[in-house]
Amino acid sequence: MGIYSEMIRKDLRMKPSYTDCWVMPPSDDFNPMATYRTPYCGVSVGPLMSGEIEYSVSPLEYGYPDELNALVREIIEKVRDTYRREGGRLDRDSVMGMARSMVVDRLDEIKGLYPDSNIEHLVDDICAIVYRYSVGSGIFEILLTDPHIEDIYVDAPCDSNAIYVTLNGVKGVNSHIRCRTNLMAESHEISNLIHILKRHSGLRFSQSNPVLETDVPEFDARATIIGYPMSPLGDAVAIRKHSVRPWTLSRLIYGGAIDPKAAGILSFLVDNRSTLLICGPRGAGKTSLLSALMMENRKETRQLVIEDTPELNCEQMRKVGYKVQSILVDDRIGGDQQSRTDEALRVSLRMGESSIVLGEVRGEEARTLYQSMRAGRAGSSVMGTIHGDSAESVYMRVVNDMGVTPDAFMATDVVVTVGTVRDRFSGRLIRRMNEMVCTGKTPGEFIDISDTAKLTESPLMLRLMRTSQMGKRETGKEIAARGMMRSLLAEAGKIDESYLGPEWILIANEILSENIDSNTAEGVTAILRKRIGIKELN
């Protein structure tokens, strides 16, 4: 009898009647290493004895008493029935406005069920729940509003597999953690998400079109759904969120992904119109570093950004004053992926003096890019990401697979390799810059420029010193100042994360341009320290 009771207890699940996702209690061996709250739930993250990391959520509605959830269900059904009969707008404000009027009508009942609660907050929470489970994204909205979540996965069959997520930045740690959640979605929950995505995008999803790729409405995220027959066991979901926090070099220092010295070198290279390729595997932080390097362009520099999926922080950059023109290459444009990207690149080269940013270099467009760089038509700096695990592997891929000649590849100034390493104690995957090299005098030759002595003697730096009319001393002072200033902002970010944002990169660059000729690196950094004005900062 004891064994049977234990089996029942371990399979315990719970959910309100109006939801289609089960919440399971934390495992017996769950040991939280971090806890925090999001707008709709409490979150605990911690390791299990099995070696997995568990992401345990406690949505507000799953803790309501049955009487209150019965009332919420009635309001949800009433909202659905109203829209079925009368139609109307399905946006959040409209639905929550209707829900609020219905909730206010039942206010006396709600006060009776929760007499000691903050009634205004409770009404707001109930309205959000009504939206979420009437026309919203259900449990996926709860996950998508967690700023630490980067990816959400549901493998087929969905009703037999827990939802998985990847996290970053938990407790400020630059770790890429794959977690099993305590959530298990029913097939109706997945069908509801697919219906929302189809309605938003206008794209087809059926047995003859078993792949759906589109943005997730309301959230800065991209979803990929595969169905039968491509997925024999049913629908499977992958959602990638775009970062809500703009990436900067100071934020990467803060997270341990790069060191201040490397940040200073990269900042100097971008400011001096270098060509950079960032390589690494999926999830290693290529796009994060590319976003950070875009912030190192001068405010007045026009940046043309070519992407097939919006991942770079273009809108956030525009809000703080950068000049950014997005060029989106997607299925609504004719041709295959590579030809569309190649055409977008050709168009960008005709749009005048600009810094060109390629979300990902894949194939056909590489030849156009290198021809333009060699002819000087690319204008300012050129930056992009490419798959590869080292500069040598990138060289081999570009030359052998993409058809770029070895001499043409020499138009690449710098290749930066990022990757993940597993912490031997915690088991977490830590993102880190592994390599920073420039091209040498002969094709296929690379020089490690993370070494200061090799950096100042490299063909790249000798050329930059000629074009900038600076000597070794002035160049070294500027690189040191850039690195020290970004390190100072990373330290300030421990007290207030706003110092990690792009606004302070602009302030640092402004101070540098006004004072570098008459000050040491320490002197310029002291000016920034005074501007920050945090007394507790060491």
C-alpha positions in Angstrom: 0.0 0.0 0.0 2.9 2.4 0.8 4.5 1.8 -2.6 1.2 2.5 -4.4 0.7 5.7 -2.4 4.2 6.8 -3.3 3.5 6.2 -7.0 0.3 8.2 -6.8 2.1 11.0 -5.0 4.9 11.2 -7.5 2.4 11.5 -10.4 0.5 14.3 -8.6 -0.6 17.1 -11.0 -2.9 20.0 -10.7 -4.6 22.7 -12.8 -7.6 24.9 -12.8 -10.4 23.6 -14.9 -10.1 26.4 -17.5 -6.4 25.7 -18.3 -4.8 23.1 -20.5 -1.5 22.7 -18.7 -0.6 20.6 -15.7 1.7 21.8 -12.9 3.7 19.1 -11.1 5.1 19.6 -7.6 8.9 20.0 -7.2 10.9 16.8 -7.1 11.9 15.4 -3.7 15.6 16.1 -4.4 14.9 19.7 -5.7 17.4 22.2 -4.2 16.7 25.8 -5.3 19.8 27.8 -6.2 17.7 30.9 -7.2 14.2 32.1 -6.6 12.5 35.2 -8.1 9.1 36.5 -9.2 7.8 37.4 -12.7 4.5 39.3 -13.3 2.5 36.1 -13.3 4.3 33.5 -11.1 7.0 32.6 -8.7 10.0 30.8 -10.0 12.5 28.5 -8.4 15.6 27.1 -10.3 17.8 24.3 -8.9 19.6 21.1 -9.6 18.3 17.5 -9.1 20.2 14.4 -8.1 19.9 13.2 -11.7 22.0 16.1 -12.9 19.1 17.9 -14.6 18.2 21.5 -13.6 14.6 22.0 -12.7 12.6 25.2 -13.5 9.7 25.2 -11.1 6.9 27.8 -11.6 3.9 28.5 -9.4 1.4 30.5 -11.5 -1.0 32.7 -9.5 -4.1 31.0 -10.8 -2.9 27.6 -9.7 -2.9 28.8 -6.1 -6.4 30.2 -6.1 -9.1 28.4 -4.1 -11.6 26.4 -6.1 -14.4 29.0 -5.5 -12.4 31.8 -7.0 -11.2 29.7 -10.0 -14.9 28.8 -10.6 -15.7 32.5 -10.8 -12.7 33.1 -13.1 -13.9 30.3 -15.4 -17.4 31.8 -15.6 -15.9 35.2 -16.7 -13.7 33.5 -19.3 -16.7 31.6 -20.8 -18.6 34.9 -20.8 -15.8 36.7 -22.6 -15.6 33.9 -25.2 -19.3 33.8 -25.7 -19.5 37.6 -26.2 -16.8 37.5 -28.9 -18.5 34.5 -30.6 -21.8 36.4 -30.7 -20.7 40.0 -31.2 -17.2 39.9 -32.5 -14.8 42.7 -31.7 -11.1 43.4 -31.3 -9.0 40.7 -29.8 -6.1 42.9 -28.6 -5.1 42.8 -24.9 -6.5 46.2 -24.0 -9.9 45.4 -25.5 -10.3 42.0 -23.9 -9.0 43.1 -20.5 -11.3 46.1 -20.6 -14.3 43.7 -21.1 -13.0 41.4 -18.4 -12.6 44.3 -15.9 -16.2 45.3 -16.3 -17.3 41.7 -15.7 -15.0 41.4 -12.7 -16.2 44.6 -11.1 -19.8 43.2 -11.4 -18.6 40.3 -9.2 -16.5 42.4 -6.8 -18.5 41.6 -3.7 -18.1 37.8 -4.3 -14.3 38.3 -4.9 -13.9 40.3 -1.6 -15.8 37.5 0.2 -13.3 34.9 -1.1 -10.2 37.0 -0.5 -11.1 39.4 2.3 -7.6 40.3 3.3 -6.1 40.8 -0.2 -5.2 44.0 -2.1 -8.3 44.1 -4.1 -6.9 46.3 -6.9 -4.0 43.9 -7.5 -6.3 40.9 -7.4 -8.6 42.5 -10.0 -5.6 43.2 -12.3 -4.4 39.6 -11.9 -7.8 38.1 -12.7 -8.2 40.3 -15.8 -4.8 39.1 -17.0 -5.7 35.5 -16.4 -9.0 36.0 -18.3 -7.1 37.4 -21.3 -4.5 34.6 -21.1 -7.0 31.8 -21.2 -9.7 33.3 -23.5 -7.7 34.6 -26.5 -4.1 34.7 -25.2 -1.2 32.3 -25.3 -2.0 30.4 -22.0 0.9 29.0 -20.2 3.3 30.2 -22.9 2.6 33.8 -21.9 3.7 33.0 -18.4 7.0 31.6 -19.8 7.5 34.4 -22.3 7.3 37.1 -19.7 10.2 35.6 -17.7 13.2 37.8 -18.7 15.7 35.0 -18.0 14.1 32.5 -20.5 15.8 32.4 -23.9 14.2 29.3 -25.5 11.1 27.2 -24.9 10.8 23.6 -26.2 7.9 21.1 -26.3 8.8 17.7 -27.9 6.1 15.4 -29.4 4.0 13.9 -28.1 3.4 17.1 -26.1 1.1 15.6 -23.5 3.7 13.0 -22.5 6.7 15.4 -22.3 7.5 18.2 -19.9 8.2 21.6 -21.3 11.9 22.5 -21.4 13.4 26.0 -21.3 16.9 27.5 -21.5 17.8 30.3 -19.1 20.5 32.9 -18.9 21.5 35.5 -16.3 20.0 33.8 -13.3 21.6 35.5 -10.2 23.6 37.6 -12.7 25.6 34.5 -13.9 26.5 34.3 -17.5 25.4 30.7 -17.7 23.3 29.0 -20.4 21.2 26.5 -18.5 18.8 23.9 -20.1 16.0 23.1 -17.6 13.2 20.7 -17.3 10.1 22.6 -16.1 7.3 21.3 -13.9 4.8 22.0 -16.7 3.2 19.5 -19.0 0.9 20.9 -21.7 -2.1 19.1 -23.1 -2.5 18.9 -26.9 -5.3 21.6 -26.7 -2.7 24.0 -25.3 -0.4 23.5 -28.3 -3.3 23.7 -30.7 -4.4 27.0 -29.2 -0.8 28.4 -29.7 -0.8 27.2 -33.3 -4.2 28.8 -33.9 -2.9 32.2 -32.6 0.3 32.0 -34.7 -1.7 31.1 -37.9 -4.2 33.9 -37.2 -1.4 36.4 -36.6 0.8 35.4 -39.6 -1.7 34.3 -42.2 0.5 31.3 -42.9 -0.7 27.8 -43.5 0.0 24.8 -41.3 -1.3 21.4 -42.3 -0.2 17.9 -43.3 0.8 19.3 -46.7 2.6 22.3 -45.0 3.9 20.8 -41.7 6.3 23.7 -40.8 5.2 27.0 -39.4 7.8 29.7 -38.7 6.6 33.1 -37.5 6.9 35.8 -34.8 4.9 35.3 -31.6 2.4 38.1 -31.3 2.9 40.5 -28.4 6.3 39.0 -27.6 9.7 39.7 -29.1 10.1 36.0 -30.0 10.2 33.6 -33.0 8.3 30.3 -33.1 9.0 27.2 -35.2 6.3 24.5 -35.2 6.6 21.1 -36.9 3.6 18.8 -37.3 2.6 15.4 -38.8 4.0 13.8 -41.0 7.3 15.6 -40.5 6.9 15.0 -36.8 5.3 11.5 -36.6 4.2 11.8 -33.0 2.4 15.1 -33.3 3.1 18.8 -33.0 6.5 20.0 -31.6 7.3 23.6 -30.6 10.5 25.6 -30.4 10.3 29.3 -29.4 13.4 31.6 -29.3 13.0 34.8 -27.4 15.0 37.9 -28.4 16.9 39.6 -25.6 14.9 42.3 -23.8 18.1 43.8 -22.4 20.3 45.4 -25.0 23.7 43.7 -25.2 26.7 45.9 -24.7 30.4 45.1 -24.1 30.0 46.2 -20.5 27.1 43.8 -20.0 29.3 41.0 -21.5 32.1 41.9 -19.1 29.5 41.9 -16.2 28.5 38.4 -17.2 32.0 37.0 -17.6 31.8 36.4 -21.4 34.7 38.7 -22.2 37.4 40.5 -20.3 38.0 44.3 -20.3 41.1 44.1 -22.4 39.3 42.2 -25.2 36.4 44.7 -24.9 38.8 47.6 -25.4 40.3 46.0 -28.5 36.9 45.2 -30.1 35.6 48.7 -29.4 38.7 50.2 -31.0 38.4 47.9 -34.1 34.7 48.8 -34.7 35.3 52.5 -34.2 38.1 52.2 -36.9 35.9 50.5 -39.5 37.3 47.0 -39.3 35.6 43.9 -40.8 34.7 41.4 -38.2 33.2 37.9 -38.3 31.9 36.2 -35.1 31.8 32.5 -35.2 30.6 29.8 -32.8 27.9 27.1 -32.4 24.2 27.8 -31.8 23.5 29.3 -28.4 27.1 30.4 -27.8 26.3 34.1 -27.9 27.2 35.2 -31.5 24.2 37.4 -31.9 24.7 38.9 -28.4 28.3 39.9 -29.2 27.2 41.2 -32.6 24.6 43.4 -30.9 27.1 44.7 -28.5 29.6 45.6 -31.3 26.8 47.5 -33.1 26.7 49.8 -30.0 30.4 50.6 -30.5 29.7 52.4 -33.8 29.6 56.1 -33.5 26.1 57.5 -33.0 26.1 59.3 -36.3 27.2 56.1 -38.3 24.4 54.7 -40.4 24.0 51.0 -39.9 22.2 48.7 -42.4 21.1 45.5 -40.7 20.2 42.5 -42.8 18.3 39.7 -41.0 15.9 36.9 -41.9 14.7 36.8 -38.2 14.7 40.0 -36.2 17.1 39.3 -33.4 19.3 42.4 -33.2 18.4 45.3 -31.0 17.6 47.7 -33.8 14.5 49.4 -32.2 16.3 49.8 -28.9 19.3 51.4 -30.6 17.0 53.8 -32.5 15.4 54.9 -29.2 18.8 56.1 -27.8 19.8 57.9 -31.0 21.7 55.4 -33.2 20.9 55.5 -36.9 19.8 52.0 -37.9 18.0 50.8 -41.0 16.6 47.2 -40.8 16.3 45.1 -44.0 14.2 42.0 -43.2 14.6 39.0 -45.5 11.7 36.5 -45.1 9.3 34.2 -46.9 7.2 37.1 -48.2 10.1 38.0 -50.6 10.5 35.7 -53.7 13.3 33.2 -54.1 15.2 31.0 -51.7 16.9 32.2 -48.5 20.3 32.7 -49.9 19.2 34.6 -53.0 17.0 36.8 -50.9 19.9 37.7 -48.6 22.2 38.2 -51.5 19.7 40.7 -53.1 19.3 42.5 -49.8 23.1 42.9 -49.6 23.3 44.2 -53.1 20.6 46.8 -52.3 22.3 47.8 -49.1 25.5 48.5 -51.0 23.6 51.0 -53.2 22.3 52.8 -50.2 25.3 54.9 -49.6 28.0 55.1 -46.9 27.0 52.7 -44.1 28.1 50.1 -41.7 26.8 46.8 -42.9 25.6 44.2 -40.4 24.7 40.7 -41.6 22.7 38.7 -39.1 24.3 35.5 -40.5 26.6 34.8 -43.4 25.4 31.6 -45.1 26.4 31.1 -48.7 25.6 32.9 -51.9 25.8 36.4 -50.3 29.4 35.8 -49.1 30.8 36.3 -52.6 28.9 39.6 -53.1 30.1 40.7 -49.7 33.8 40.0 -50.3 33.8 41.5 -53.8 32.3 44.7 -52.3 34.8 44.8 -49.4 37.8 44.4 -51.7 36.5 47.1 -54.0 35.9 49.5 -51.1 32.1 49.6 -51.8 31.1 48.4 -48.3 31.8 51.8 -46.8 32.3 51.6 -43.1 32.7 48.5 -40.9 31.2 45.2 -41.9 30.2 42.7 -39.2 28.3 39.4 -39.2 28.0 36.0 -37.6 28.9 32.7 -39.2 28.8 29.1 -38.0 32.3 27.7 -37.1 34.4 26.7 -34.1 37.6 28.6 -35.0 39.0 31.1 -37.4 40.6 28.2 -39.4 37.2 26.4 -39.8 35.6 29.7 -40.9 38.3 30.2 -43.5 37.9 26.7 -44.8 34.1 27.0 -45.0 34.1 30.4 -46.7 36.8 29.4 -49.2 35.8 25.8 -49.9 32.0 25.8 -49.4 31.1 29.4 -50.3 33.4 29.9 -53.3 35.3 32.9 -52.0 38.9 33.0 -53.1 41.6 32.9 -50.5 42.9 36.4 -51.5 39.3 37.8 -51.2 39.0 36.3 -47.6 41.9 38.6 -46.6 39.3 41.4 -46.6 38.2 39.9 -43.2 40.2 41.8 -40.6 39.2 39.9 -37.5 37.5 36.6 -36.6 36.2 36.2 -33.1 35.2 32.8 -31.8 32.7 32.4 -29.0 31.6 29.2 -27.3 30.4 27.6 -24.2 32.5 25.8 -21.5 31.0 23.6 -18.8 31.7 24.6 -15.2 33.3 21.6 -13.6 31.5 22.3 -10.2 28.0 23.5 -11.2 27.7 21.8 -14.6 26.5 25.0 -16.1 27.4 26.1 -19.6 29.3 29.4 -19.4 29.5 31.6 -22.5 33.0 32.8 -23.2 35.1 34.3 -26.0 37.6 31.7 -27.0 39.7 33.3 -29.7 40.3 36.7 -31.3 42.6 36.8 -34.3 43.3 38.9 -37.3 44.3 37.8 -40.8 48.1 37.8 -41.5 50.1 38.6 -44.6 49.2 35.3 -46.4 45.8 33.6 -46.9 45.0 31.3 -44.1 47.4 32.9 -41.7 45.9 34.2 -38.4 47.5 36.3 -35.6 46.3 36.2 -32.0 45.5 39.8 -31.2 44.5 39.2 -27.6 48.3 39.3 -27.0 49.2 43.1 -26.7 52.6 42.6 -28.3 51.3 40.7 -31.3 48.4 43.1 -31.6 50.6 46.2 -32.1 52.8 44.4 -34.6 50.0 42.9 -36.6 49.3 44.0 -40.2 45.8 45.1 -39.2 47.0 47.4 -36.4 49.8 48.8 -38.5 47.2 49.7 -41.2 44.8 51.2 -38.6 47.5 53.3 -37.1 48.3 54.7 -40.6 44.7 55.6 -41.4 44.0 57.0 -37.9 47.3 58.8 -37.8 48.2 57.4 -34.3 51.3 55.8 -33.0 51.7 52.8 -30.9 51.5 54.8 -27.7 48.3 56.6 -28.6 46.7 53.4 -29.9 47.6 51.6 -26.7 46.2 54.4 -24.6 42.9 54.5 -26.4 42.4 50.7 -26.3 43.2 50.7 -22.6 40.8 53.6 -21.9 38.0 51.8 -23.8 38.5 48.6 -21.8 38.8 50.4 -18.5 35.7 52.4 -19.1 33.6 49.4 -20.0 35.0 47.5 -17.0 33.9 50.4 -14.7 30.4 50.3 -16.2 30.3 46.6 -15.5 31.2 47.2 -11.9 28.6 49.9 -11.6 26.1 47.4 -13.1 26.4 45.3 -9.9 24.7 48.2 -8.1 22.4 49.4 -10.9 22.0 47.5 -14.1 21.0 50.6 -16.1 24.8 51.3 -16.3 25.1 48.3 -18.5 22.8 49.9 -21.2 23.8 51.5 -24.5 23.2 55.0 -23.1 26.3 54.7 -21.0 28.3 53.3 -23.9 27.5 56.6 -25.7 28.5 58.6 -22.6 31.8 56.7 -22.3 32.6 57.3 -26.0 31.7 61.0 -25.7 34.0 61.4 -22.7 36.8 59.5 -24.6 36.5 61.7 -27.8 36.6 64.9 -25.7 39.5 64.0 -23.4 41.7 61.2 -24.9 44.3 63.6 -26.4 45.1 65.2 -23.0 44.6 62.4 -20.5 45.8 59.0 -19.6 43.5 56.0 -19.7 43.2 56.3 -15.9 42.3 60.0 -16.2 39.5 59.4 -18.8 38.1 56.6 -16.6 38.2 58.9 -13.6 36.0 61.3 -15.5 33.5 58.5 -16.2 33.6 57.5 -12.6 32.7 61.0 -11.5 29.9 61.0 -14.1 28.5 57.8 -12.6 28.5 59.2 -9.2 28.1 56.0 -7.1 30.0 56.5 -3.9 30.0 52.8 -3.0 31.8 51.9 -6.2 35.3 50.7 -5.5 
